[in-house]
């Protein structure tokens, strides 16, 4: 069983930066997939960035060049650094982990980017 706790959301002006963090209750070294999704009002929940087993990283086209995701095995965190934020980045951001025992979600953290 895995608990995921997100932090770092908030209000930022366009062009600013935020760093989110997803802290896992178990070793992230044993996960097959850890990533971040986001969901704006009335929209589907879409993948933003993810790290899969072996360390490969994937990004949504909309955030490439602006967001960077990293994994800290010692702290059991997966942290996206979000730069050059745009109003269209406004959404609830969710951490997700897939292990052999199941799929887990955090409670979400709100990111609001003002123009």
N, C-alpha and C positions, 0 to 999 in steps of 0.2 A: 504494500500500500504506500502511496506517495501523496504527500501534501505539497502544494505549490503556493507560494506566497509572493505576489507581485508588489513592487514598490517603485516609486520614482515618477509617477504620473503627476500631472498638474497643468497649470495654465502658462503658456509661453507665447511670445510674439512671433510672428512670421520671421523666418530667418534665424531664430534662436535654436537652442539645443536642449535636449533632455537625455538622461541616461536612465533606462529602466533596469530593473533587476528582478529575476525570478529565482527564489531560493527554494530548493528542493529538500525534502525531509530524508532523502536517501541519497546514496552515491549516484551522481549523474554518469559515472563511468559505465554503469550497467544499463543505461537507457539506449534504446535503438534510435530514438528521435527526441529532440527537444527543440521547441521553437516558439515563436510568437505569432499570434493572429490578431486581427483587428476587425471590429464591426462598428460601422457607422449606423445611425438611426435609419431604419427601413432598408438596410443593405444586408447582404450575406456576410458571413464571417470568412475572411480571406487570410491566407497565409502571408505574412510579412517577411519573415526570415527564419531559418532553421539550421540546426546542426544535426547531422545524422552520424550513426556509428562510423568511426574512422576519422571523423573530424571535418568532413566536407561540409561546405556552407552553401545554402541557396537563398536567394533574395527575390522578392517580387520585383518586376520590372519598374514599378512605380517608385521604389525606394533605392534602387541601385545607385551607387555613388554618393548616397546621403546617409544611409544607415549601415552600421557595422555591428555584427553580432559576435560575441565571444563567449567562451565557456571557461569557467574556473573550477577545475576538479577539486581543489583544496577547499574552496568555499561552498561547493555544490550550487553554483549560480550560473545562470545564462543571462547575459546582459547585452541588450542592444543599445548602442550609442546612436542617437538620432540627431543628425545635424541638418541645417538648412531646412527647418521645418516649414511646412506650408499649411494653409488652412484646410486643405483637403486631407491632411493627415489626422484631423480630428476624429477620434473614435475611442471606443473602449478597447484596450489592448489586453489580450489574454495569453498567458503562458500555457503551454501544452507539453506533456511528456508521454511517451509510449514506452512501456516496459513489457517484459514477458507476462506480468500480472495484469496488465490492462492499460487503459488510456485515462489520463488525468488532466484536469483543467484547474487553473487558478480562478479566483473570483473576479478578476479583471481590474484594471486600473484606467481611469479616465485621463486621456490626453486631449487638451483643447488648445488649438493654435489660433490666435487672433490675428486679424489682418491689420 
